[in-house]
Amino acid sequence: MSSRDLLFLLEDILESALKIKKYTEGLSYETFINVDKTIDAVTRNFEIIGEASSRIDKDFKINNPHIEWDRLRGFRNRIVHEYLG
């Protein structure tokens, strides 16, 4: 994986995380679960985070064990497969 590709994936993860924060900041749980647009937007950004994290080079993951890479990918898979299943 080129460093350029890695940078794009990391930027996708960061951008999606910031969007999730922006979309949910100040919302109560009750408000969140009753606004379909917000649920859809947050779900989509978690999908992007999971997909990007699954494409990151193994060596980078090994050198950054403080990030729970498997959980990111697993959460994405759970969202996608529960939605489609």
Biopython code that builds the backbone (N, CA, C, O; Angstrom):
import numpy as np
from Bio.PDB.StructureBuilder import StructureBuilder

atoms = [
    (1, "MET", "N", (0.839, -1.173, 0.000)),
    (1, "MET", "CA", (0.000, 0.000, 0.000)),
    (1, "MET", "C", (0.889, 1.242, 0.000)),
    (1, "MET", "O", (1.833, 1.351, 0.783)),
    (2, "SER", "N", (0.574, 2.152, -0.873)),
    (2, "SER", "CA", (1.363, 3.380, -0.919)),
    (2, "SER", "C", (0.983, 4.276, 0.258)),
    (2, "SER", "O", (-0.106, 4.161, 0.821)),
    (3, "SER", "N", (1.892, 5.157, 0.611)),
    (3, "SER", "CA", (1.600, 6.080, 1.710)),
    (3, "SER", "C", (0.455, 7.013, 1.330)),
    (3, "SER", "O", (-0.282, 7.487, 2.194)),
    (4, "ARG", "N", (0.312, 7.272, 0.039)),
    (4, "ARG", "CA", (-0.790, 8.114, -0.441)),
    (4, "ARG", "C", (-2.127, 7.418, -0.210)),
    (4, "ARG", "O", (-3.083, 8.039, 0.253)),
    (5, "ASP", "N", (-2.194, 6.115, -0.536)),
    (5, "ASP", "CA", (-3.419, 5.354, -0.305)),
    (5, "ASP", "C", (-3.752, 5.311, 1.181)),
    (5, "ASP", "O", (-4.905, 5.489, 1.574)),
    (6, "LEU", "N", (-2.736, 5.075, 2.000)),
    (6, "LEU", "CA", (-2.939, 5.034, 3.442)),
    (6, "LEU", "C", (-3.470, 6.374, 3.938)),
    (6, "LEU", "O", (-4.388, 6.414, 4.758)),
    (7, "LEU", "N", (-2.906, 7.455, 3.452)),
    (7, "LEU", "CA", (-3.352, 8.784, 3.862)),
    (7, "LEU", "C", (-4.816, 9.000, 3.506)),
    (7, "LEU", "O", (-5.572, 9.539, 4.314)),
    (8, "PHE", "N", (-5.226, 8.590, 2.311)),
    (8, "PHE", "CA", (-6.629, 8.741, 1.904)),
    (8, "PHE", "C", (-7.558, 7.955, 2.826)),
    (8, "PHE", "O", (-8.614, 8.453, 3.216)),
    (9, "LEU", "N", (-7.171, 6.736, 3.174)),
    (9, "LEU", "CA", (-8.000, 5.916, 4.058)),
    (9, "LEU", "C", (-8.102, 6.538, 5.448)),
    (9, "LEU", "O", (-9.182, 6.582, 6.037)),
    (10, "LEU", "N", (-6.982, 7.015, 5.962)),
    (10, "LEU", "CA", (-6.998, 7.654, 7.280)),
    (10, "LEU", "C", (-7.815, 8.943, 7.258)),
    (10, "LEU", "O", (-8.507, 9.255, 8.227)),
    (11, "GLU", "N", (-7.740, 9.685, 6.167)),
    (11, "GLU", "CA", (-8.557, 10.894, 6.031)),
    (11, "GLU", "C", (-10.038, 10.541, 5.993)),
    (11, "GLU", "O", (-10.855, 11.245, 6.586)),
    (12, "ASP", "N", (-10.396, 9.458, 5.301)),
    (12, "ASP", "CA", (-11.789, 9.011, 5.268)),
    (12, "ASP", "C", (-12.287, 8.682, 6.669)),
    (12, "ASP", "O", (-13.394, 9.058, 7.053)),
    (13, "ILE", "N", (-11.456, 7.976, 7.425)),
    (13, "ILE", "CA", (-11.832, 7.603, 8.791)),
    (13, "ILE", "C", (-12.030, 8.850, 9.650)),
    (13, "ILE", "O", (-13.033, 8.976, 10.353)),
    (14, "LEU", "N", (-11.076, 9.760, 9.589)),
    (14, "LEU", "CA", (-11.169, 10.978, 10.392)),
    (14, "LEU", "C", (-12.377, 11.820, 9.985)),
    (14, "LEU", "O", (-13.126, 12.292, 10.840)),
    (15, "GLU", "N", (-12.562, 12.005, 8.693)),
    (15, "GLU", "CA", (-13.682, 12.808, 8.208)),
    (15, "GLU", "C", (-15.019, 12.204, 8.648)),
    (15, "GLU", "O", (-15.921, 12.928, 9.070)),
    (16, "SER", "N", (-15.141, 10.899, 8.550)),
    (16, "SER", "CA", (-16.387, 10.244, 8.952)),
    (16, "SER", "C", (-16.614, 10.350, 10.455)),
    (16, "SER", "O", (-17.743, 10.560, 10.899)),
    (17, "ALA", "N", (-15.558, 10.206, 11.233)),
    (17, "ALA", "CA", (-15.687, 10.341, 12.691)),
    (17, "ALA", "C", (-16.123, 11.757, 13.065)),
    (17, "ALA", "O", (-16.961, 11.939, 13.947)),
    (18, "LEU", "N", (-15.558, 12.748, 12.400)),
    (18, "LEU", "CA", (-15.939, 14.133, 12.676)),
    (18, "LEU", "C", (-17.385, 14.399, 12.279)),
    (18, "LEU", "O", (-18.088, 15.145, 12.962)),
    (19, "LYS", "N", (-17.833, 13.798, 11.187)),
    (19, "LYS", "CA", (-19.235, 13.946, 10.784)),
    (19, "LYS", "C", (-20.169, 13.331, 11.820)),
    (19, "LYS", "O", (-21.188, 13.923, 12.174)),
    (20, "ILE", "N", (-19.818, 12.144, 12.303)),
    (20, "ILE", "CA", (-20.645, 11.502, 13.330)),
    (20, "ILE", "C", (-20.749, 12.406, 14.553)),
    (20, "ILE", "O", (-21.826, 12.579, 15.122)),
    (21, "LYS", "N", (-19.626, 12.972, 14.945)),
    (21, "LYS", "CA", (-19.635, 13.878, 16.098)),
    (21, "LYS", "C", (-20.531, 15.080, 15.829)),
    (21, "LYS", "O", (-21.328, 15.469, 16.683)),
    (22, "LYS", "N", (-20.400, 15.665, 14.646)),
    (22, "LYS", "CA", (-21.201, 16.838, 14.288)),
    (22, "LYS", "C", (-22.690, 16.499, 14.261)),
    (22, "LYS", "O", (-23.511, 17.273, 14.755)),
    (23, "TYR", "N", (-23.039, 15.359, 13.694)),
    (23, "TYR", "CA", (-24.444, 14.979, 13.561)),
    (23, "TYR", "C", (-25.101, 14.648, 14.892)),
    (23, "TYR", "O", (-26.316, 14.789, 15.034)),
    (24, "THR", "N", (-24.314, 14.211, 15.868)),
    (24, "THR", "CA", (-24.899, 13.750, 17.132)),
    (24, "THR", "C", (-24.654, 14.690, 18.307)),
    (24, "THR", "O", (-25.229, 14.509, 19.381)),
    (25, "GLU", "N", (-23.815, 15.676, 18.109)),
    (25, "GLU", "CA", (-23.466, 16.579, 19.206)),
    (25, "GLU", "C", (-24.716, 17.267, 19.752)),
    (25, "GLU", "O", (-25.479, 17.883, 19.007)),
    (26, "GLY", "N", (-24.904, 17.152, 21.041)),
    (26, "GLY", "CA", (-26.033, 17.803, 21.688)),
    (26, "GLY", "C", (-27.346, 17.047, 21.601)),
    (26, "GLY", "O", (-28.347, 17.492, 22.163)),
    (27, "LEU", "N", (-27.367, 15.915, 20.912)),
    (27, "LEU", "CA", (-28.602, 15.135, 20.795)),
    (27, "LEU", "C", (-28.733, 14.169, 21.962)),
    (27, "LEU", "O", (-27.768, 13.522, 22.367)),
    (28, "SER", "N", (-29.925, 14.087, 22.482)),
    (28, "SER", "CA", (-30.190, 13.035, 23.458)),
    (28, "SER", "C", (-30.402, 11.731, 22.690)),
    (28, "SER", "O", (-30.625, 11.740, 21.479)),
    (29, "TYR", "N", (-30.331, 10.634, 23.396)),
    (29, "TYR", "CA", (-30.579, 9.334, 22.761)),
    (29, "TYR", "C", (-31.985, 9.303, 22.172)),
    (29, "TYR", "O", (-32.182, 8.819, 21.057)),
    (30, "GLU", "N", (-32.950, 9.812, 22.906)),
    (30, "GLU", "CA", (-34.343, 9.816, 22.430)),
    (30, "GLU", "C", (-34.482, 10.601, 21.131)),
    (30, "GLU", "O", (-35.159, 10.154, 20.205)),
    (31, "THR", "N", (-33.860, 11.742, 21.060)),
    (31, "THR", "CA", (-33.913, 12.535, 19.832)),
    (31, "THR", "C", (-33.223, 11.793, 18.699)),
    (31, "THR", "O", (-33.741, 11.726, 17.584)),
    (32, "PHE", "N", (-32.063, 11.242, 18.986)),
    (32, "PHE", "CA", (-31.308, 10.524, 17.958)),
    (32, "PHE", "C", (-32.127, 9.397, 17.344)),
    (32, "PHE", "O", (-32.203, 9.297, 16.120)),
    (33, "ILE", "N", (-32.734, 8.558, 18.154)),
    (33, "ILE", "CA", (-33.437, 7.384, 17.614)),
    (33, "ILE", "C", (-34.727, 7.738, 16.891)),
    (33, "ILE", "O", (-35.324, 6.887, 16.232)),
    (34, "ASN", "N", (-35.161, 8.985, 17.011)),
    (34, "ASN", "CA", (-36.394, 9.400, 16.345)),
    (34, "ASN", "C", (-36.168, 10.261, 15.110)),
    (34, "ASN", "O", (-37.125, 10.770, 14.528)),
    (35, "VAL", "N", (-34.923, 10.427, 14.707)),
    (35, "VAL", "CA", (-34.621, 11.235, 13.516)),
    (35, "VAL", "C", (-33.933, 10.328, 12.493)),
    (35, "VAL", "O", (-32.734, 10.063, 12.582)),
    (36, "ASP", "N", (-34.718, 9.863, 11.525)),
    (36, "ASP", "CA", (-34.204, 8.904, 10.546)),
    (36, "ASP", "C", (-33.001, 9.423, 9.766)),
    (36, "ASP", "O", (-32.070, 8.666, 9.492)),
    (37, "LYS", "N", (-33.010, 10.698, 9.408)),
    (37, "LYS", "CA", (-31.882, 11.251, 8.648)),
    (37, "LYS", "C", (-30.581, 11.136, 9.433)),
    (37, "LYS", "O", (-29.538, 10.795, 8.876)),
    (38, "THR", "N", (-30.650, 11.420, 10.714)),
    (38, "THR", "CA", (-29.448, 11.347, 11.542)),
    (38, "THR", "C", (-28.982, 9.908, 11.681)),
    (38, "THR", "O", (-27.788, 9.628, 11.580)),
    (39, "ILE", "N", (-29.911, 8.999, 11.910)),
    (39, "ILE", "CA", (-29.556, 7.582, 12.000)),
    (39, "ILE", "C", (-28.891, 7.130, 10.707)),
    (39, "ILE", "O", (-27.855, 6.465, 10.739)),
    (40, "ASP", "N", (-29.479, 7.487, 9.573)),
    (40, "ASP", "CA", (-28.913, 7.092, 8.278)),
    (40, "ASP", "C", (-27.521, 7.685, 8.069)),
    (40, "ASP", "O", (-26.613, 6.997, 7.603)),
    (41, "ALA", "N", (-27.358, 8.950, 8.411)),
    (41, "ALA", "CA", (-26.060, 9.610, 8.219)),
    (41, "ALA", "C", (-24.991, 8.999, 9.116)),
    (41, "ALA", "O", (-23.869, 8.756, 8.671)),
    (42, "VAL", "N", (-25.330, 8.754, 10.356)),
    (42, "VAL", "CA", (-24.368, 8.168, 11.288)),
    (42, "VAL", "C", (-24.024, 6.746, 10.863)),
    (42, "VAL", "O", (-22.857, 6.355, 10.870)),
    (43, "THR", "N", (-25.036, 5.983, 10.497)),
    (43, "THR", "CA", (-24.810, 4.606, 10.046)),
    (43, "THR", "C", (-23.891, 4.578, 8.841)),
    (43, "THR", "O", (-22.953, 3.782, 8.793)),
    (44, "ARG", "N", (-24.147, 5.428, 7.876)),
    (44, "ARG", "CA", (-23.320, 5.466, 6.669)),
    (44, "ARG", "C", (-21.870, 5.795, 7.007)),
    (44, "ARG", "O", (-20.954, 5.205, 6.435)),
    (45, "ASN", "N", (-21.658, 6.712, 7.911)),
    (45, "ASN", "CA", (-20.284, 7.076, 8.262)),
    (45, "ASN", "C", (-19.582, 5.981, 9.050)),
    (45, "ASN", "O", (-18.368, 5.823, 8.923)),
    (46, "PHE", "N", (-20.310, 5.223, 9.860)),
    (46, "PHE", "CA", (-19.704, 4.055, 10.500)),
    (46, "PHE", "C", (-19.335, 3.001, 9.456)),
    (46, "PHE", "O", (-18.316, 2.324, 9.592)),
    (47, "GLU", "N", (-20.152, 2.864, 8.426)),
    (47, "GLU", "CA", (-19.813, 1.938, 7.333)),
    (47, "GLU", "C", (-18.510, 2.360, 6.662)),
    (47, "GLU", "O", (-17.649, 1.525, 6.389)),
    (48, "ILE", "N", (-18.370, 3.642, 6.400)),
    (48, "ILE", "CA", (-17.156, 4.163, 5.762)),
    (48, "ILE", "C", (-15.939, 3.913, 6.648)),
    (48, "ILE", "O", (-14.891, 3.493, 6.158)),
    (49, "ILE", "N", (-16.069, 4.167, 7.937)),
    (49, "ILE", "CA", (-14.959, 3.928, 8.864)),
    (49, "ILE", "C", (-14.560, 2.462, 8.842)),
    (49, "ILE", "O", (-13.374, 2.143, 8.764)),
    (50, "GLY", "N", (-15.530, 1.576, 8.908)),
    (50, "GLY", "CA", (-15.236, 0.145, 8.908)),
    (50, "GLY", "C", (-14.614, -0.330, 7.613)),
    (50, "GLY", "O", (-13.678, -1.130, 7.619)),
    (51, "GLU", "N", (-15.134, 0.164, 6.506)),
    (51, "GLU", "CA", (-14.598, -0.233, 5.202)),
    (51, "GLU", "C", (-13.169, 0.271, 5.034)),
    (51, "GLU", "O", (-12.293, -0.478, 4.601)),
    (52, "ALA", "N", (-12.933, 1.527, 5.372)),
    (52, "ALA", "CA", (-11.584, 2.086, 5.249)),
    (52, "ALA", "C", (-10.613, 1.355, 6.172)),
    (52, "ALA", "O", (-9.480, 1.072, 5.784)),
    (53, "SER", "N", (-11.049, 1.052, 7.379)),
    (53, "SER", "CA", (-10.154, 0.371, 8.322)),
    (53, "SER", "C", (-9.813, -1.037, 7.859)),
    (53, "SER", "O", (-8.733, -1.544, 8.163)),
    (54, "SER", "N", (-10.714, -1.669, 7.132)),
    (54, "SER", "CA", (-10.427, -3.022, 6.645)),
    (54, "SER", "C", (-9.427, -3.014, 5.491)),
    (54, "SER", "O", (-8.825, -4.043, 5.184)),
    (55, "ARG", "N", (-9.249, -1.871, 4.857)),
    (55, "ARG", "CA", (-8.326, -1.763, 3.721)),
    (55, "ARG", "C", (-6.935, -1.270, 4.113)),
    (55, "ARG", "O", (-6.022, -1.237, 3.288)),
    (56, "ILE", "N", (-6.787, -0.896, 5.354)),
    (56, "ILE", "CA", (-5.491, -0.381, 5.811)),
    (56, "ILE", "C", (-4.484, -1.520, 5.902)),
    (56, "ILE", "O", (-4.809, -2.630, 6.323)),
    (57, "ASP", "N", (-3.289, -1.225, 5.507)),
    (57, "ASP", "CA", (-2.189, -2.182, 5.477)),
    (57, "ASP", "C", (-1.946, -2.833, 6.837)),
    (57, "ASP", "O", (-2.005, -2.180, 7.879)),
    (58, "LYS", "N", (-1.674, -4.131, 6.799)),
    (58, "LYS", "CA", (-1.443, -4.914, 8.016)),
    (58, "LYS", "C", (-0.304, -4.340, 8.858)),
    (58, "LYS", "O", (-0.414, -4.286, 10.083)),
    (59, "ASP", "N", (0.777, -3.916, 8.228)),
    (59, "ASP", "CA", (1.917, -3.366, 8.973)),
    (59, "ASP", "C", (1.537, -2.105, 9.748)),
    (59, "ASP", "O", (1.979, -1.905, 10.880)),
    (60, "PHE", "N", (0.721, -1.266, 9.135)),
    (60, "PHE", "CA", (0.278, -0.055, 9.829)),
    (60, "PHE", "C", (-0.549, -0.433, 11.053)),
    (60, "PHE", "O", (-0.406, 0.171, 12.116)),
    (61, "LYS", "N", (-1.407, -1.424, 10.902)),
    (61, "LYS", "CA", (-2.229, -1.872, 12.028)),
    (61, "LYS", "C", (-1.362, -2.439, 13.149)),
    (61, "LYS", "O", (-1.608, -2.178, 14.327)),
    (62, "ILE", "N", (-0.356, -3.209, 12.776)),
    (62, "ILE", "CA", (0.548, -3.782, 13.782)),
    (62, "ILE", "C", (1.277, -2.675, 14.539)),
    (62, "ILE", "O", (1.487, -2.778, 15.747)),
    (63, "ASN", "N", (1.660, -1.620, 13.827)),
    (63, "ASN", "CA", (2.375, -0.503, 14.444)),
    (63, "ASN", "C", (1.457, 0.451, 15.212)),
    (63, "ASN", "O", (1.929, 1.381, 15.866)),
    (64, "ASN", "N", (0.155, 0.218, 15.132)),
    (64, "ASN", "CA", (-0.821, 1.062, 15.832)),
    (64, "ASN", "C", (-1.833, 0.190, 16.567)),
    (64, "ASN", "O", (-3.029, 0.237, 16.280)),
    (65, "PRO", "N", (-1.345, -0.607, 17.520)),
    (65, "PRO", "CA", (-2.223, -1.552, 18.207)),
    (65, "PRO", "C", (-3.226, -0.893, 19.160)),
    (65, "PRO", "O", (-4.166, -1.542, 19.618)),
    (66, "HIS", "N", (-3.028, 0.387, 19.455)),
    (66, "HIS", "CA", (-3.958, 1.092, 20.338)),
    (66, "HIS", "C", (-5.314, 1.333, 19.672)),
    (66, "HIS", "O", (-6.287, 1.681, 20.341)),
    (67, "ILE", "N", (-5.370, 1.148, 18.371)),
    (67, "ILE", "CA", (-6.631, 1.273, 17.634)),
    (67, "ILE", "C", (-7.218, -0.121, 17.472)),
    (67, "ILE", "O", (-6.524, -1.048, 17.056)),
    (68, "GLU", "N", (-8.467, -0.264, 17.794)),
    (68, "GLU", "CA", (-9.122, -1.574, 17.735)),
    (68, "GLU", "C", (-9.654, -1.832, 16.321)),
    (68, "GLU", "O", (-10.854, -1.730, 16.066)),
    (69, "TRP", "N", (-8.742, -2.166, 15.418)),
    (69, "TRP", "CA", (-9.057, -2.333, 14.005)),
    (69, "TRP", "C", (-10.142, -3.381, 13.773)),
    (69, "TRP", "O", (-11.063, -3.163, 12.986)),
    (70, "ASP", "N", (-10.033, -4.510, 14.455)),
    (70, "ASP", "CA", (-11.019, -5.577, 14.270)),
    (70, "ASP", "C", (-12.412, -5.145, 14.720)),
    (70, "ASP", "O", (-13.412, -5.526, 14.112)),
    (71, "ARG", "N", (-12.472, -4.359, 15.770)),
    (71, "ARG", "CA", (-13.778, -3.872, 16.236)),
    (71, "ARG", "C", (-14.391, -2.900, 15.233)),
    (71, "ARG", "O", (-15.605, -2.907, 15.026)),
    (72, "LEU", "N", (-13.565, -2.067, 14.614)),
    (72, "LEU", "CA", (-14.082, -1.137, 13.609)),
    (72, "LEU", "C", (-14.691, -1.897, 12.440)),
    (72, "LEU", "O", (-15.800, -1.599, 11.998)),
    (73, "ARG", "N", (-13.954, -2.874, 11.951)),
    (73, "ARG", "CA", (-14.448, -3.679, 10.832)),
    (73, "ARG", "C", (-15.671, -4.493, 11.258)),
    (73, "ARG", "O", (-16.649, -4.589, 10.517)),
    (74, "GLY", "N", (-15.608, -5.074, 12.446)),
    (74, "GLY", "CA", (-16.714, -5.887, 12.935)),
    (74, "GLY", "C", (-17.987, -5.088, 13.122)),
    (74, "GLY", "O", (-19.077, -5.579, 12.827)),
    (75, "PHE", "N", (-17.863, -3.862, 13.608)),
    (75, "PHE", "CA", (-19.037, -3.010, 13.783)),
    (75, "PHE", "C", (-19.657, -2.685, 12.432)),
    (75, "PHE", "O", (-20.878, -2.701, 12.280)),
    (76, "ARG", "N", (-18.825, -2.397, 11.475)),
    (76, "ARG", "CA", (-19.314, -2.132, 10.116)),
    (76, "ARG", "C", (-20.054, -3.343, 9.574)),
    (76, "ARG", "O", (-21.137, -3.207, 9.005)),
    (77, "ASN", "N", (-19.481, -4.524, 9.747)),
    (77, "ASN", "CA", (-20.119, -5.742, 9.250)),
    (77, "ASN", "C", (-21.457, -5.983, 9.934)),
    (77, "ASN", "O", (-22.423, -6.399, 9.294)),
    (78, "ARG", "N", (-21.509, -5.725, 11.215)),
    (78, "ARG", "CA", (-22.763, -5.925, 11.940)),
    (78, "ARG", "C", (-23.840, -4.967, 11.439)),
    (78, "ARG", "O", (-24.989, -5.366, 11.253)),
    (79, "ILE", "N", (-23.474, -3.714, 11.223)),
    (79, "ILE", "CA", (-24.438, -2.737, 10.707)),
    (79, "ILE", "C", (-24.958, -3.182, 9.343)),
    (79, "ILE", "O", (-26.168, -3.233, 9.118)),
    (80, "VAL", "N", (-24.047, -3.501, 8.446)),
    (80, "VAL", "CA", (-24.430, -3.845, 7.076)),
    (80, "VAL", "C", (-25.257, -5.121, 7.037)),
    (80, "VAL", "O", (-26.297, -5.166, 6.380)),
    (81, "HIS", "N", (-24.810, -6.148, 7.727)),
    (81, "HIS", "CA", (-25.489, -7.435, 7.622)),
    (81, "HIS", "C", (-26.801, -7.469, 8.388)),
    (81, "HIS", "O", (-27.720, -8.182, 7.984)),
    (82, "GLU", "N", (-26.919, -6.732, 9.467)),
    (82, "GLU", "CA", (-28.201, -6.659, 10.159)),
    (82, "GLU", "C", (-29.194, -5.850, 9.345)),
    (82, "GLU", "O", (-30.388, -6.150, 9.335)),
    (83, "TYR", "N", (-28.700, -4.820, 8.659)),
    (83, "TYR", "CA", (-29.580, -4.018, 7.811)),
    (83, "TYR", "C", (-30.084, -4.845, 6.641)),
    (83, "TYR", "O", (-31.271, -4.817, 6.317)),
    (84, "LEU", "N", (-29.185, -5.577, 6.011)),
    (84, "LEU", "CA", (-29.555, -6.366, 4.838)),
    (84, "LEU", "C", (-30.193, -7.696, 5.208)),
    (84, "LEU", "O", (-30.902, -8.291, 4.397)),
    (85, "GLY", "N", (-29.949, -8.166, 6.422)),
    (85, "GLY", "CA", (-30.445, -9.474, 6.839)),
    (85, "GLY", "C", (-31.789, -9.353, 7.425)),
    (85, "GLY", "O", (-32.375, -10.354, 7.837)),
]
sb = StructureBuilder()
sb.init_structure("model")
sb.init_model(0)
sb.init_chain("A")
sb.init_seg("    ")
for serial, (resi, resn, name, xyz) in enumerate(atoms, 1):
    if name == "N":
        sb.init_residue(resn, " ", resi, " ")
    sb.init_atom(name, np.array(xyz, "f"), 0.0, 1.0, " ", f" {name:<3s}", serial, name[0])
structure = sb.get_structure()
